[in-house]
Amino acid sequence: LFLDEIGELSLELQPKLLRVLQHGEIQRVGSDRVHRVDVRVIAATNRDIEGAMRAGRFRADLYHRLAAFPVHVPTLKERREDIPLLATHFAEGAARRLGLAAVRFTDQARVQLQMGDWPGNVRELENVVARGVLRASFGRGSRDTVVIDTADLDVRTPIDSRQPPLQDGGVDRDRDGAPWPRSRPLQRVIDSYEREVILAAVARNEGNWAAAARDLGLHRSNLHRRAQRIGLKQH
């Protein structure tokens, strides 16, 4: 039995789950009969359960019953090498649902996906890819191969997450809510252009940063420093 988001379980329901785990018994709603059950439970959460215990929001006895063999699943940006495989899987699933014959990503789109920040992890990736398939399929027949490019994907990179959000119908504002000038600050323009040039070079070289550095006439360490500065690579 898989129990997702176990950290959201209310304090009222936690003792009932504990009884099931301790005694292997359940009682159906409206019944006074106790049923024996024999199940293996897997629970998952993205919450800090130990912190919730200290705050009194999660029972310690229930936690220790569930945590017989804890497994830490790394975030998506900690295992970027999995992103192309997952993206292909999600894209093929979306294509089947839309009745499309085939779907693929451009090299630039694959690099863009791997450089994403992904605060929503795999679920966010799945949604972004599904929207990308839908956008790329506009105007194409069901027998055509749908090609997903960077313009079809809403990928937030680390640098995007540090930029002030757009508010009021797309008017740029700073973090205090004051309107920005209509012209973009020079450094943002430079960073945006540099980001696109680096992404294109990495894509041309199939993710090989050393080869991309040679293409750009840079030393590899210099390229890495530039990429880190504009949020393309983790420190």
C-alpha positions in Angstrom: 0.0 0.0 0.0 1.6 3.3 -1.1 0.7 6.3 1.0 1.8 9.5 -0.8 2.2 12.9 1.0 2.1 11.2 4.4 3.3 14.4 6.0 -0.1 16.0 5.2 -1.9 13.4 7.4 -3.9 15.2 10.1 -3.3 14.6 13.8 -6.8 13.1 14.0 -6.1 10.4 11.5 -2.6 9.6 12.6 -3.6 7.3 15.5 -5.9 5.3 13.2 -3.0 4.6 10.8 -0.8 3.8 13.7 -3.3 1.2 14.9 -3.3 -0.4 11.4 0.5 -0.6 11.5 0.8 -1.9 15.0 -2.1 -4.4 15.1 -2.9 -5.0 11.5 -6.6 -4.1 12.1 -9.1 -1.8 10.3 -12.7 -0.9 11.0 -14.8 0.3 8.1 -16.9 3.4 8.5 -20.3 2.6 10.0 -19.3 -0.9 11.0 -18.4 -2.3 14.5 -16.6 -5.3 13.0 -12.8 -5.4 13.1 -11.0 -6.8 10.0 -7.5 -8.2 10.0 -5.2 -6.9 7.2 -1.8 -8.0 6.1 -0.1 -5.3 4.0 3.3 -3.8 3.4 3.2 0.0 3.6 5.4 2.4 1.6 5.0 6.1 2.6 6.4 9.2 0.9 6.6 12.9 1.7 8.6 15.9 0.7 8.1 17.4 4.2 10.6 17.6 7.0 8.9 15.0 9.1 11.5 15.2 11.9 10.8 19.0 12.1 7.1 18.3 12.1 7.6 15.9 15.1 9.5 18.6 17.0 6.7 21.1 16.2 4.0 18.6 17.4 2.4 18.1 14.0 3.4 14.5 13.5 3.4 11.7 16.0 6.9 10.3 16.8 5.5 6.7 17.3 3.9 6.8 13.9 7.1 8.1 12.3 9.2 5.3 13.8 6.7 2.7 12.7 6.9 4.1 9.1 10.7 4.7 9.0 11.8 1.1 9.2 13.8 1.5 6.1 14.0 5.2 5.0 15.1 6.0 1.4 16.1 9.4 0.3 15.1 10.3 -3.3 17.3 13.1 -4.7 15.7 16.1 -6.3 15.6 16.3 -10.0 18.3 18.9 -10.2 20.6 16.5 -8.2 20.2 13.9 -10.9 20.2 15.9 -14.1 21.4 12.9 -16.2 17.9 11.4 -15.7 16.1 14.3 -17.2 16.4 13.4 -21.0 15.1 9.9 -20.3 12.2 11.1 -18.2 11.4 13.9 -20.7 11.3 11.4 -23.5 9.0 9.1 -21.5 6.6 11.9 -20.7 6.7 13.2 -24.3 5.8 9.8 -25.7 3.0 9.4 -23.3 1.6 12.8 -24.2 1.9 12.0 -27.9 -0.1 8.8 -27.4 -2.8 10.7 -25.6 -3.0 13.3 -28.4 -2.9 10.6 -31.2 0.4 11.7 -32.6 2.7 9.4 -34.5 6.1 10.4 -33.1 7.7 13.1 -31.0 11.3 14.2 -30.4 13.3 17.0 -28.8 15.9 19.2 -30.5 19.3 19.2 -29.0 18.8 22.7 -27.7 15.6 21.7 -26.0 17.3 18.8 -24.3 20.0 21.1 -22.9 17.4 23.5 -21.8 15.6 20.8 -19.8 18.8 19.7 -18.2 19.6 23.2 -17.1 16.2 23.8 -15.5 15.8 24.6 -11.8 12.8 22.2 -11.3 11.5 23.2 -7.8 8.5 20.9 -8.6 10.7 18.0 -9.5 9.4 15.2 -11.7 5.7 16.4 -11.6 6.8 19.8 -12.9 8.9 18.2 -15.6 6.0 16.1 -16.7 3.7 19.1 -17.0 6.2 21.2 -18.9 6.9 18.4 -21.4 3.1 17.8 -21.9 2.5 21.5 -22.6 5.5 21.4 -24.9 4.1 18.5 -26.9 0.8 20.3 -27.2 2.4 23.6 -28.4 4.7 21.8 -30.9 1.8 19.8 -32.4 -0.2 22.9 -33.4 -0.8 22.8 -37.2 0.7 19.4 -37.7 -1.0 16.2 -38.9 -1.2 13.1 -36.7 1.3 11.3 -38.9 4.0 14.0 -38.7 6.9 13.8 -36.2 6.4 16.5 -33.7 9.7 18.3 -32.9 9.8 20.1 -29.5 12.1 23.1 -29.4 13.1 25.6 -26.7 10.2 28.0 -27.6 7.7 25.2 -26.7 9.1 24.7 -23.2 8.4 26.8 -20.0 11.7 25.9 -18.3 12.8 28.0 -15.3 16.6 28.2 -14.9 18.3 29.2 -11.6 18.8 32.7 -13.1 15.1 33.0 -13.9 14.2 32.3 -10.3 16.4 35.2 -9.1 14.8 37.7 -11.4 11.9 39.9 -10.3 8.6 38.5 -11.3 6.3 40.1 -13.9 3.1 41.6 -12.4 0.1 43.7 -13.5 -0.2 42.3 -17.0 3.5 41.9 -17.7 4.9 45.1 -16.3 8.4 44.6 -14.8 8.6 45.5 -11.2 11.4 45.3 -8.7 11.1 43.3 -5.4 9.6 46.3 -3.6 6.8 46.5 -6.2 8.1 49.7 -7.9 7.9 49.7 -11.7 11.1 49.1 -13.7 12.0 51.3 -16.6 10.6 50.0 -19.9 14.2 49.4 -21.1 15.9 46.3 -19.7 19.0 46.9 -17.6 22.1 46.3 -19.7 23.5 43.5 -17.6 20.3 41.5 -17.9 20.5 41.9 -21.7 24.1 40.8 -21.7 23.4 37.8 -19.4 20.4 36.7 -21.5 22.4 36.8 -24.7 25.4 35.0 -23.1 23.1 32.4 -21.8 21.7 31.7 -25.2 25.1 31.5 -26.8 26.4 29.1 -24.2 23.3 26.9 -24.4 23.6 26.7 -28.2 27.3 25.8 -28.0 26.6 23.0 -25.4 23.7 21.7 -27.5 25.8 21.6 -30.7 28.4 19.5 -28.8 25.8 17.2 -27.3 26.3 18.3 -23.7 30.1 18.2 -23.9 31.3 21.4 -22.1 34.9 21.0 -23.1 34.0 20.9 -26.7 31.6 23.8 -26.3 34.5 25.9 -24.7 36.7 25.2 -27.7 33.9 26.3 -30.0 33.6 29.5 -28.1 37.3 30.1 -28.0 37.3 29.9 -24.2 39.3 27.8 -21.7 37.0 25.2 -20.1 37.3 26.7 -16.6 36.5 30.1 -18.0 33.3 28.8 -19.6 32.3 27.1 -16.3 32.8 30.3 -14.4 30.6 32.2 -16.9 27.9 29.6 -16.8 27.9 29.6 -13.0 27.6 33.4 -12.9 24.5 33.4 -15.0 23.0 30.4 -13.3 23.5 27.7 -15.9 25.6 25.4 -13.7 25.5 24.7 -10.0 28.5 25.8 -7.9 
